[in-house]
Amino acid sequence: MREMQRIDPKRFGDDPTLAERINTGLVGRLEQIELQLRRKVEEQQGGNVRSGASEPAPAGYANSVADYFKKLSDKDK
């Protein structure tokens, strides 16, 4: 993160190839950091990182949402 904060975009001018190489390198590093953070959170919570708190279905959609999840669970079998 510190390395990325030190990058001065003005230093590289308008070279699109260089900008793309820098962007690709940064994105790769950010993805690695994200993966590490996800693993740490998953270890602490003991579950899936992406699963959020469940919220009630909006009024009038409860049956449709229930059917949707039932169909999903049937596909897993």
Backbone as a ProteinNet text record, in pm:
[ID]
protein_1_A
[PRIMARY]
MREMQRIDPKRFGDDPTLAERINTGLVGRLEQIELQLRRKVEEQQGGNVRSGASEPAPAGYANSVADYFKKLSDKDK
[TERTIARY]
83.5	0	88.3	192.7	281.9	345.5	382.4	443.2	348.3	221.4	122.7	97.2	104	81.3	194.4	311.7	427.1	430.9	346.1	348.4	291.4	369.3	327.1	288.1	158.9	116.8	174.5	207.7	264.7	402.6	469.2	604.4	608.4	496.7	495.8	444.5	399.3	353.6	228.4	216.4	96	122	215.8	247.6	143	51	-55.7	-2.8	105.6	161.5	215.5	288.7	344	232	132.6	19.9	-51.8	-68.5	-133.2	-49.8	81.1	168.1	160.5	161	152.3	16.3	-88.4	-223.7	-237.3	-184.9	-192.5	-118.1	-0.4	75.9	5.4	-53.9	-125	-249.3	-322.3	-445	-410.3	-304.3	-261.4	-226.8	-156.2	-119.8	-242.2	-332.7	-455.3	-539.2	-544.6	-619.7	-557.2	-423.3	-355.9	-388.7	-387.6	-419.7	-564.2	-654.7	-795.5	-812.4	-744.8	-754.3	-702.3	-590.2	-535.1	-632.5	-691.7	-787.1	-910.7	-959	-1075.4	-1045.9	-925.8	-889.3	-882.7	-827.5	-819.8	-958.5	-1046.1	-1182.2	-1253.3	-1235.3	-1300.1	-1251.4	-1122.2	-1068.7	-1130.4	-1146	-1201.2	-1350	-1423	-1567.6	-1608.4	-1518	-1548	-1653.7	-1664.6	-1765.3	-1727.7	-1824.9	-1806.3	-1799.6	-1695.7	-1674.4	-1782.7	-1828.8	-1923.5	-2066.6	-2092.8	-2231.5	-2259.1	-2353.7	-2388.1	-2501.3	-2541.5	-2655	-2779.3	-2860.2	-2978.6	-3083.7	-3147.7	-3249.2	-3383.4	-3491.6	-3622.6	-3651.6	-3726.1	-3764.7	-3861.2	-3856.5	-3950.1	-4094.2	-4184.2	-4326.4	-4373.7	-4443.6	-4497.2	-4402.4	-4278.6	-4180.8	-4138.9	-4191.8	-4148.6	-4162.7	-4275.7	-4296.3	-4200.1	-4178.7	-4086.5	-3944.1	-3902.8	-3768.3	-3755.2	-3857.7	-3855.3	-3845.3	-3921.8	-3915.3	-3777.2	-3719.7	-3585.7	-3483.6	-3483.8	-3386.6	-3414	-3539.2	-3572.1	-3516	-3531.7	-3479.7	-3327	-3263.4	-3117.9	-3074.4	-3142.7	-3105.3	-3132	-3233.8	-3261.9	-3153	-3091	-2983.1	-2859.5	-2838.7	-2720.8	-2730.7	-2849.7	-2869.5	-2846.1
-118.4	0	125.2	121.6	238.2	263	154.9	165.7	233.3	197.7	255.3	402	438	576.6	667.7	611.1	691.8	719.2	654.1	672.7	809.6	884	1016.3	1004.2	1010.7	992	1095.8	1214.1	1318.3	1277.8	1192.1	1150	1064.5	1003.3	910.2	970.8	1091	1156.6	1093.3	1097.7	1048.2	919.7	838.5	713.6	607.6	574.2	479.2	338.3	297.2	164.4	154.3	255.4	257.7	265.8	346.7	359	225	152.5	21.7	-77.8	-75.8	-166.4	-137.1	-10.8	28.4	-13.8	15.2	-20	-170.7	-248.7	-394.1	-442.4	-386.7	-425.5	-390.3	-273	-230	-313.5	-340.8	-419.8	-559.5	-617.6	-749.8	-748.4	-646.7	-635.3	-612	-526.6	-501.2	-627.8	-708.4	-833.2	-928.1	-930	-1013.6	-966.2	-835.5	-779.9	-813.7	-798.6	-828.9	-975.3	-1064.6	-1207	-1236.7	-1176.5	-1196.4	-1147	-1030.3	-976.3	-1064.8	-1114.3	-1203.7	-1329.7	-1385.2	-1506.7	-1481	-1367.1	-1334	-1318.8	-1250.1	-1230.9	-1364.9	-1447.6	-1578.8	-1663.9	-1658.1	-1733.3	-1684.2	-1554.1	-1496.6	-1527	-1525.3	-1543.7	-1689.3	-1767.8	-1908.5	-1934.3	-1847.5	-1867.5	-1798	-1782.2	-1718.9	-1567.8	-1506	-1362.4	-1282.4	-1326.4	-1248.9	-1257	-1348.2	-1357.7	-1246	-1164	-1052.7	-1091.2	-997.7	-1021.8	-1039.8	-1137.2	-1158.1	-1054.2	-1007.3	-903.7	-959.9	-912.5	-961.5	-916.5	-999.4	-965.5	-847.5	-762.4	-649.4	-699.7	-616.3	-652.3	-697.9	-810.4	-861.7	-955.6	-968.1	-1051.3	-1172.3	-1187.9	-1295.2	-1433.3	-1459.8	-1591.1	-1612.7	-1511	-1523.1	-1549.6	-1479.9	-1499.1	-1640.3	-1686.5	-1821.4	-1925.9	-1907.6	-2000.6	-1999.3	-1882.7	-1868.3	-1949.2	-1931.5	-2001.8	-2151.9	-2190.1	-2332.3	-2394.1	-2323.8	-2374	-2383.4	-2285.1	-2291.2	-2411.8	-2437.2	-2550.6	-2683.8	-2689.1	-2811.5	-2841.4	-2738.6	-2757.7	-2817.5	-2792	-2842.6	-2991.7	-3046.5	-3188.3	-3278.4
0	0	0	80.2	84.5	-51.8	-116.8	-249.3	-347.1	-341.4	-432.3	-400.7	-272.5	-233.7	-281.5	-298.9	-340.4	-490.2	-566.2	-711.7	-746.5	-822.8	-868.5	-1015.3	-1048.7	-1187.5	-1282.6	-1234.7	-1320.6	-1370.7	-1297.9	-1332.7	-1458.9	-1494.1	-1606.3	-1736.2	-1733.6	-1855.9	-1911.9	-2043.6	-2110.9	-2188.6	-2144.7	-2213.7	-2177.2	-2269.9	-2238	-2208	-2274.3	-2249.8	-2107.9	-2066.9	-1931.3	-1828.3	-1855.4	-1763.9	-1748.2	-1857.5	-1852.9	-1773.4	-1791.7	-1715.4	-1566.1	-1532.3	-1391.3	-1334.8	-1410.1	-1366.8	-1345.8	-1437.8	-1427.6	-1303.9	-1279.4	-1161.4	-1032.9	-1028.4	-907.9	-883.5	-988.9	-974.1	-922.6	-975.4	-928.5	-780.8	-738.8	-597.3	-510	-557.3	-480.3	-466.5	-572	-565.2	-462.8	-456.2	-356.4	-214.9	-195	-63.4	-26.7	-123.6	-98.2	-59.3	-130	-100.5	39.7	76.8	211.1	317.8	295	391.1	402.9	288.6	290.4	370.8	350.2	423.7	573.5	611.8	754.3	814.5	744.4	794.7	802.5	701.4	700.4	817	846.6	960	1090.5	1102.6	1225.2	1239.6	1128.6	1134.1	1114.5	1059	1038.2	933.5	835.9	732.3	604.7	519.6	391.2	409.3	354.7	369.7	300.1	187.1	107.7	158.5	247.3	293.8	393.4	359.5	446.4	539.1	618.3	707.1	621.3	656.3	574.1	609.6	506.5	522.4	478.6	536.2	492.4	349.2	277.8	141	143.5	40.8	34.5	30.7	75.9	79.9	-57.6	-60.4	-185.6	-258.8	-215.1	-283.2	-200.8	-82.3	7.5	-57.7	-121.7	-184.4	-300.5	-380.3	-493.6	-446.4	-341.9	-287.8	-230.1	-159.3	-103	-214.5	-322.8	-436.7	-500.3	-512.9	-571.9	-492.3	-361.1	-278.5	-274.8	-285	-290.3	-417.9	-529.7	-657.1	-651.2	-588.7	-576.3	-494.2	-385	-300	-369.6	-455.2	-530	-631.3	-688	-785.8	-721.4	-593	-523.1	-495.6	-503	-469.2	-586.5
[MASK]
+++++++++++++++++++++++++++++++++++++++++++++++++++++++++++++++++++++++++++++

